[in-house]
Amino acid sequence: MIHFSLAHYERAPAGEREKIEAAIHEGFKAGEALYITDYACDGVSQEQVGQNVARVRDALRRVEIDEGFVGIDGKPVKRRSFCVINEFDHPGIDFSYISGQVGVCDGDPESLLKGLSILRASPELVRALEQNNRLMNRVIGVVMGVLGRNLRIPEEYFREHVLKRSTYRQRLAYYDGAVSDSLCGVHPDGNLLSFLITDRKGFRYFDSQFRVHEPEPMGIVCLVGSLLWRWSRGLYPPVFHYVKQMSGESKTSIVYLYNLENNKTFRVAPYDGSREVYVNDIKRYKPEDLSRDGPFAEVFDALIERVKYE
């Protein structure tokens, strides 16, 4: 796991920052997660983030159980959840924008519609999410800046073509300890980067040596998704992960699934002046991630052999 203090990084001199960025680069290449600490910023404290997660938990307790995708090990996700989506650098909850993304973004439209309904009825929950969004917008911007430099992307191109119109879809999830098999099967996230905030242990991930890690809930966990693996031409492997069976204990999570603009063409990374391009076709690629005919099938058996849900 790569430990990354946001406060220390932002205060560090240029030379030390370069060493930190190099460590993140090597860690991502090794299939490690980035564990972000000391992340209070934009007037939002870590304590306030925790309070906002508690508000999410209270709202999700009243939401019906849904069963979504099935992991590579045959385990279906089982949780109470809904989705919201924001354009990067626009942390406010925009109901018109979310409505326009139904059926367009990389997510089930029913979950976005459910989110719209819940948020329209709960101004307090909207304020909580917007406060967290302000902080996460900053965190995502810093990590993406590190990524852009590590991939040698020219600054102007990065700012105008990569960040602009990128999005983060939030999956708000409650794994109910009173419900049988409330868990999430093994999978990689089908996006660029994922940022996880959670209130309890239970999230587990595999590094590229198939070792299992279970981060503490105090930090933000950042994972490489399958689309970054494609964009970087295999440089950064996606991180396979799962949520253990939450029997007798419940767990609330907010996952910020960050993505480049969908169906847009980008120069390949690391940038080398090549004319080769990458098309960010999310809906085409996501089904491949879980397929025995897909690009990651050769590691499925090794992962399944090591997964433990208890």
C-alpha positions in Angstrom: 0.0 0.0 0.0 1.3 3.5 -0.9 0.9 5.9 2.0 0.2 9.4 0.9 -0.3 12.4 3.3 -2.0 15.1 1.2 -1.1 17.8 3.7 2.6 16.8 3.7 2.7 16.5 -0.1 1.3 20.0 -0.5 3.8 21.6 1.9 6.8 19.6 0.6 9.5 21.3 -1.5 9.7 20.4 -5.2 12.4 17.8 -4.8 10.5 15.9 -2.2 7.3 16.1 -4.2 9.1 14.4 -7.1 10.2 11.5 -4.9 6.6 11.1 -3.6 5.3 11.1 -7.2 7.9 8.6 -8.2 6.8 6.3 -5.3 3.2 6.5 -6.5 4.2 5.7 -10.0 6.1 2.6 -8.9 3.3 1.6 -6.5 0.6 1.8 -9.2 2.8 -0.3 -11.5 2.9 -2.9 -8.7 -0.8 -3.0 -8.4 -0.9 -1.2 -5.1 -3.6 1.0 -3.7 -2.9 4.6 -2.7 -3.9 5.3 0.9 -4.5 9.0 1.4 -4.3 10.5 4.9 -4.4 14.1 6.3 -6.7 15.0 3.5 -8.8 17.9 5.1 -9.0 20.8 2.6 -11.3 23.5 1.1 -12.7 24.1 4.6 -13.8 20.5 5.1 -12.4 18.5 8.0 -12.0 14.8 8.2 -14.4 14.8 11.1 -17.0 16.5 8.9 -16.5 13.8 6.2 -17.2 11.2 8.8 -20.4 13.0 9.9 -21.5 13.2 6.3 -20.9 9.4 5.8 -23.1 8.9 8.9 -25.9 10.9 7.1 -25.5 8.8 4.1 -25.8 5.7 6.3 -29.0 7.0 7.8 -30.5 7.6 4.4 -29.5 4.2 3.0 -30.9 2.2 5.8 -34.4 3.0 4.3 -33.4 2.0 0.8 -34.4 -1.4 -0.6 -31.7 -4.1 -1.1 -30.4 -4.3 -4.7 -28.3 -7.0 -6.3 -26.1 -5.7 -9.1 -23.3 -7.2 -11.1 -21.8 -10.6 -10.4 -18.1 -10.8 -9.6 -15.5 -13.1 -11.3 -16.1 -15.6 -8.5 -19.9 -15.8 -9.1 -20.7 -13.7 -6.1 -23.4 -11.0 -6.7 -23.1 -7.6 -5.1 -25.8 -7.3 -2.4 -26.3 -3.9 -0.7 -28.5 -0.9 -0.3 -27.3 1.8 -2.7 -27.9 4.6 -5.2 -25.7 6.7 -7.5 -25.1 10.4 -8.1 -22.8 11.9 -10.8 -20.9 15.2 -10.9 -18.7 16.9 -13.6 -15.2 17.4 -12.2 -14.7 20.9 -10.7 -18.5 21.2 -10.2 -19.1 19.8 -6.7 -22.7 21.0 -6.4 -25.6 18.6 -6.8 -27.1 19.6 -10.2 -30.4 17.7 -10.7 -30.6 18.7 -14.4 -27.1 17.4 -15.1 -27.8 14.1 -13.3 -31.1 13.7 -15.2 -29.2 14.2 -18.5 -26.7 11.5 -17.5 -29.4 8.8 -17.0 -28.7 6.1 -19.6 -25.5 7.9 -20.7 -23.0 7.5 -17.9 -21.2 4.3 -16.9 -23.8 3.2 -14.4 -27.2 1.6 -14.1 -29.9 4.2 -14.9 -32.2 2.9 -12.2 -29.6 3.7 -9.5 -29.3 7.3 -10.8 -33.0 7.7 -10.9 -33.2 6.3 -7.3 -30.6 8.8 -6.3 -32.5 11.7 -7.8 -35.6 10.7 -5.9 -33.8 10.4 -2.6 -31.8 13.6 -2.9 -34.9 15.7 -3.9 -36.5 14.7 -0.7 -33.5 15.3 1.5 -31.9 18.8 1.3 -29.7 17.9 4.4 -28.3 14.9 2.5 -27.6 17.1 -0.5 -25.6 19.5 1.7 -23.6 16.6 3.1 -22.7 15.3 -0.3 -21.8 18.7 -1.6 -19.5 19.3 1.3 -17.7 16.0 0.7 -17.6 16.8 -3.0 -15.7 20.0 -2.4 -13.0 18.0 -0.6 -13.0 15.2 -3.1 -12.7 17.6 -6.0 -9.5 18.8 -4.5 -8.2 15.3 -3.7 -9.0 14.0 -7.2 -7.4 17.1 -8.7 -4.1 16.5 -6.8 -3.9 12.8 -7.6 -4.8 13.4 -11.2 -2.1 16.0 -11.4 0.4 13.5 -10.1 -0.8 10.9 -12.6 -0.5 13.4 -15.5 3.1 14.2 -14.6 4.0 10.6 -14.2 2.5 9.8 -17.6 4.4 12.8 -19.1 1.2 14.4 -20.4 1.8 18.1 -21.5 0.2 20.4 -19.0 -2.0 22.3 -21.4 -3.3 19.2 -23.0 -3.9 17.6 -19.6 -5.9 20.6 -18.4 -7.9 21.3 -21.6 -8.5 17.7 -22.9 -8.1 15.3 -19.9 -9.6 17.1 -16.9 -12.2 19.1 -18.8 -15.6 17.4 -18.9 -14.3 14.4 -16.8 -16.7 13.1 -14.2 -17.0 11.3 -10.9 -19.9 9.0 -10.3 -20.6 8.4 -6.6 -21.8 4.9 -5.5 -23.3 5.3 -2.1 -23.6 1.9 -0.5 -24.7 0.3 2.8 -23.7 -3.3 3.4 -26.4 -4.4 5.9 -25.1 -6.8 8.6 -28.7 -8.0 9.2 -29.0 -9.2 5.6 -27.6 -12.6 4.5 -24.7 -12.4 2.1 -24.4 -8.6 2.1 -21.1 -8.4 0.2 -19.5 -7.5 -3.1 -17.8 -10.0 -5.4 -14.3 -9.8 -6.8 -13.9 -7.3 -9.6 -11.9 -4.4 -10.9 -13.6 -1.0 -11.3 -14.4 -0.1 -14.9 -13.2 3.5 -14.7 -10.0 5.5 -14.5 -9.5 5.9 -10.7 -11.7 5.0 -7.7 -11.6 6.8 -4.4 -13.2 5.0 -1.4 -14.4 6.6 1.8 -15.8 4.1 4.3 -16.7 3.8 8.0 -15.6 0.2 8.8 -13.2 -2.4 7.7 -14.3 -5.1 5.2 -13.0 -3.7 1.9 -10.1 -5.9 0.6 -7.9 -5.7 -2.4 -5.3 -7.8 -4.2 -1.9 -6.4 -5.3 -0.2 -7.8 -8.4 1.4 -10.6 -6.3 -2.1 -11.7 -5.2 -1.6 -10.6 -1.7 -4.7 -9.5 0.1 -4.8 -6.1 1.9 -7.6 -4.7 4.1 -7.0 -0.9 4.7 -8.1 0.9 7.8 -11.2 3.0 7.3 -9.6 6.3 8.4 -8.0 7.1 5.0 -9.2 7.5 1.4 -8.3 4.4 -0.7 -7.5 5.2 -4.3 -7.5 2.3 -6.8 -6.4 2.0 -10.5 -9.3 1.1 -12.7 -9.4 -1.0 -15.9 -9.7 2.1 -18.1 -6.4 3.5 -16.8 -4.8 0.1 -17.6 -6.1 0.6 -21.2 -5.1 4.2 -21.5 -1.6 3.6 -20.1 -1.2 0.6 -22.5 -0.8 -1.9 -19.6 1.5 0.2 -17.5 -0.8 0.4 -14.5 -2.7 -2.9 -13.8 -6.3 -2.6 -12.4 -6.8 -3.4 -8.8 -9.2 -6.3 -8.2 -11.1 -6.0 -4.9 -14.1 -7.1 -3.0 -16.2 -6.5 0.2 -16.3 -9.3 2.7 -19.6 -10.7 4.0 -20.8 -8.2 6.6 -22.6 -10.6 8.9 -23.6 -9.0 12.2 -22.0 -5.7 11.3 -22.9 -3.0 8.8 -20.7 -0.8 6.6 -21.3 2.4 4.7 -19.1 3.4 1.7 -19.0 6.2 -0.8 -17.0 5.4 -3.9 -16.0 8.2 -6.3 -15.6 6.6 -9.7 -13.5 9.0 -11.7 -13.6 8.9 -15.5 -12.5 10.7 -18.5 -15.1 12.0 -20.8 -17.0 9.1 -22.4 -16.5 8.2 -26.1 -13.8 10.8 -26.4 -10.4 10.1 -28.2 -7.2 10.8 -26.2 -3.6 10.5 -27.0 -2.1 7.4 -25.5 -0.2 7.5 -22.2 2.6 7.7 -21.3 2.7 10.5 -23.8 5.5 10.1 -26.3 4.3 12.2 -29.3 2.8 9.1 -30.9 -0.2 9.4 -33.2 -1.7 6.3 -31.5 -5.0 7.1 -29.7 -7.2 5.7 -27.0 -11.0 5.9 -27.3 -12.7 6.0 -23.8 -15.6 3.7 -24.7 -16.7 2.8 -21.2 -19.8 0.7 -22.0 -17.8 -1.4 -24.4 -15.0 -2.1 -22.1 -16.7 -2.7 -18.7 -18.3 -6.0 -19.7 -14.9 -7.3 -20.9 -13.4 -6.8 -17.4 -15.5 -9.7 -15.9 -15.4 -12.0 -18.9 -13.5 -15.3 -19.2 -12.8 -14.0 -22.7 -11.6 -10.6 -21.5 -8.1 -9.2 -21.0 -7.8 -10.1 -17.3 -9.1 -13.7 -17.5 -5.6 -15.2 -16.9 -5.6 -14.0 -13.3 -9.2 -15.0 -12.4 -8.3 -18.4 -11.0 -5.5 -17.1 -8.8 -7.7 -14.4 -7.4 -10.6 -16.8 -6.7 -8.3 -19.2 -5.0 -7.3 -16.6 -2.4 -10.6 -14.7 -1.8 -12.1 -15.1 1.7 -15.4 -13.5 2.6 -15.4 -14.3 6.3 
